[in-house]
Structure formats: C-alpha cells, structure tokens
C-alpha cells in the first residue's frame, strides 16, 4: 500500500500513536545494521520518501529499540524515554524527504534526531540523569557491545572488561555529559567511531581522545575490587 501527501502523513502518524515501542531493554546492546544490511535500510528510506507507509513502519520496527536504549541510558526514565522515542519517529516522518545517504547507517540518523530532543529536554527542565540499573542488568553477560573489538588492552580497559554491568552503569552515571554520551554510543549502542563522530558532530580524532579519557575515568571510578 502506498499513500501520499497529507493522507500518508496522517496514516503513519495515527499508526505510530497506536503502537508503542517494543522496548526490549533486557538486551543491553544491539549494534547498528551490519554493512550488508545497510543498503536494504536505505531502500526502505527511499520507499518511504515516495510515500510508502509500510516501508516507514518497517524502519520503525527495525530501529525503535535502538533509539529507546539510547534515550533511556541518557535520561534513566522509562516513561520519558518512551515519549521521546515516539517523538523521534514523528520528527523522522516529517523529515524523511530531506534525508540522504552520507555513508552512515540509517540508525545514526534516528539517533541524531533523538539526541537533539534529549538536549532540548535537558535544557528546558535541567533534568538530572539517573541510570536505572535494575531494568537493564543481566548478570554474566558482557557489559559493552564493543569490548570484544580489541580496542585497547591496557589496565583501564581490562578493569572495564572485568566489571559487572551494574557497577559499570553506576559509574557511567558519574561521567561528564560528553564522556557519558561517547561511552553509550560506542560501547552500549555499538556504533562505529565514524558514526559516533557524526552524531556528536566532532571529528574522529576528537572522539578517540574523548573515548580514551572516558575509559580512564571509568576505570578510576570502578570499585577497588574491579581494578
């Protein structure tokens, strides 16, 4: 089914309002699409740009959990994360005709929209971050999506690898805003260095330096038994 113009917008807006996010927060990290799946996601974007509401619905199903986890780890509030996730996809629907391929995963575009909404919320309400660890903890599972990528083998990285998920999340809450966001994007969301740089609007060298400082700070914040 293909709908166009005002009918398309109304159709998908009503559809979004009728179905809340899946919100499978039990899985801490889910990387973005593998490279071989990215062309398919962009095909869906192009179809949505032509008025295919089913294509946009497929994008929603594919990325809703990714967006929710990002917002939840930034704000620590389930209901607020659900609201911002819904707003993210409504804004994406309104802007779908303006997005074009720039060598990144479609999910990075959704995350960028969510990031801007989070910033607006923080500025307007002076919201204090509180990470809710009991909703995302899974004992015995790897704390970070990217910890097996071989990026760093120093004592700080080893300390992070050995820490429990709950301990790491509590320490992440004590990081500065930029360091926290870098850790969430790189290791919890599993984004690449390039995607993280695009979302945070910095060059890759700056992200590398920020990541290094954040990892060192996390290692210092971890309980002595994990160092």
N, C-alpha and C positions, 0 to 999 in steps of 0.2 A: 504494500500500500504506500502510495506517495501522496503527500498533501503539501500544499504550497501556500506561501504568503501568510496572511492572518490566520487562516484555518490551521496551517501547520503549527504556528506558534501556540495557538490556543489548545490544540490537540495534545502537544507534548507537555505543555505547562500543566494541564489537568492531569495528564498521565503521571508526571513527576510527583505532583501533590498527593496522588492516590497511593503511591507505593514508596514507603520509607526505605532508607538504605538497608542493605543486608547486614552490615556491621559485624563481620566475623572477627572480633578483636582478639579472639583466642590465639590467632596466629600473629605473632608479633611482627614479622617482616615478610613482605612479599615483594620481590624485585619487580621492576617495570617489565614490559614485554621483552622477551628475548629478541635479538636482531631479526630473526627470520619471521617474527610475528608482527613487527612494526609496519611493514607495507600493508598488511591486512587492516590494521587500525587506521591508517591514513586513507585507505579505500572507504572505510566507514565514514570518516570525516567528509570526504568528497561527496559521498552519497547523501549525508545529512545536509551538506551545503546546497544540494539540489532539491531539498525538501522531503527527504525520506525519513520519516519519524521513527521507523523501525531501526534504521541504522543508528540514530542517536540513542535509542533505547539500548541497543547493544553496547554502545560506548559507555553508557551509564552502568550497565551490569558489569562491564569489564573493569571500570576504574573507581566505582563508588567506595569500595573498601580501602583502596589506596589513599583516596582523598580523606576518608574518615579517619584513618590511622594517623595521617599527618596532622590533622586538626586536633585530634584527641591528645596526641603527645605534646602539642604546643600549649593546649589550654587545660587539659585534665578534667574536662567536664563533659559527660556523655551527652546530655540533652543539648548543650550548646554546640557540641561537635556535630550532632545530627542536623541542627538548624543550619549551621554554616556549610555543611556538606550539601544540603538541599539548595541553599543559595548559590553555591559554587556551580552546580549544574544548571540552574536557571540562568545565571550570567553567561555560562558557556553556550547555552542555547541561543541567547540573544546575540552572542558574538561569533557564532560558528562560521558565518560567512567571511569573517576577517582573518581567520587563522590559516597559515600556510606552512608547509613543511620547511623546517630550518635545521634539519639534521638531528632532531631530537625526538624522543618518544612522545606520543600524544599525552601520556600521563603527566609529563612535565608541564604541559600547558594547563591541565586541570589543577595541578599543584600550585602553579603560579597564581591562578585566579584565587584559590583558597588562601594562599599566603597573603594576598592583598586584603581579603576580607578579614583575616585574623588581625592584621596590622590595624585596620580601621577599628575593629572591636577593642583592641588593647588601648589604642589612643583615646577612644571615646569613654571607656569605662575604667581605665587604669587597672585592668584585670591582673590579679596576682596568679601566676602559674602554680597549679597544684597537680602533680602527676599522680594518678590513681593506679598504684602498682598491683593491687589485688585483682583488677579486671584483666590484666594483660600478662600476668606472670604464669609461666609454665615451667615447673621445676624440671631440671635435667635437660632443657633444650638450650640451643645456642643463643646467647644474648643478642648478637648482632648478625644481620644478614651478610655483612661483608667481612666477618672476621676470618673466613677461610680463604680470602683472596690473596693472602701473602703480603698485604700492605703493612709492613712494619713487623719486626721481630724483636724489638728492644724490650727492656724490662717493663715499660709502661704498657705496651701492647700485650705482653704476657700477663700482666696483672688484670687487664680488662678481660682477657680470654678466660681467666680462671674464676672471675667473679660470678656470682649468681645474678640472674636477671633482676630480681627485686633490688639488690644492692646497687646495681648499675643505674636503674631508673631513678632511685632516690638521689644518686649523685648527679645525674643529668639535670635534675630539677635545680641544682645549686650552681649550674654553669651560667655564664652570661648569655644574653639572648642570641648573639651571633654564633657562639660556640655550640649552644644547645641546638640551634637550627641545623648547623652543619652536621652534628652527630646524628640527629634524627633523619636527615636526608640521606647521608652517606651510609650509615650502618643499620638504621632501623628500617628505612624505606628501601635501602639497597640501590640508590641511584648512583650513576657513574659520576666521576669527577666533572665531566663536561656538563651533564645535566644539572648538577648541584650549582656549578658556576653560573649557568644560565638563569636558574631560579633565583639565586641570591644576587644576581647582577654584579658579579665580580669575575676577574679572570681566574684561570685555573691555578696560577701560581699563588694567588691570594687565598684560594680555597685550600690548597695544600698546606700553606702556613697556618691557616685557621684550624684545619683539622689536626695538625701536629700539636698546636697549643691546647686544643680541646682534649686530645687524648692524654697529654701530660697532666692536665688539670684533673681529669677523671681519675687517673692513676693516683694522684695525690689525695683525692677525696675518698677513695675507697678505704674501707676499714683495714687496719693493720694486718688482719688475718688473711686478706686477699692480696697483699703486696708481695 
